Amino acid sequence: MSETDTGVTGRGRRRPARERLLEAAARRFYADGVAATGIDTITTEAGVAKMSLYNNFSSKADLVRAYLDARHEEWLGLYRARLEHADGPHEGVLAVFDAYCDHAAFAYEHGFRGCGLLNAAAELPAGDEGRAVVRAHKEQVESLIADHLEQLLPGRPDEARATAEHLSFLLEGAMARAGLEGDGERVQRARSMAAALLDRL
């Protein structure tokens, strides 16, 4: 069995139930959808009792929000890792695209299905707190792009913001198509388009 199956680390220490529940939820929510994934499925995959879930999360909705927060932090980790190797604001913008390319390159149980945050948001009702988490993530992505562009275009803040919106739309459209097609090629092409646009600024 793998570590995920047993919940035991390589040194024999059992990982916290919350960690295992979040990992199981991440796999099942991404592969099967939020609505289609029941609590029993998650607890069985995590190898914990149902009571353990409710000791860590007040409800399934609470678990969904924790999953969305974790996905956001996961993406930020990918972006920060890329940013460490970025030389200047031009490459800083492309680091955002590269982080999405890295996300698309993960091994998924049923293949790449696009942005896990947007997929979840599409299942949540208007006004749900989870949708606010996803919106905040997308706004932060656009803001990160804008921050790099403001360095690239000093004294041209309006152009920087407009270009950031343009590039964020390009990125989201590419992710949607990539999710439908099951691979990250569209995101790679979007990165190339973004690089060409930046070269013209």
Disulfide bonds with the S-S distance in Angstrom:
none
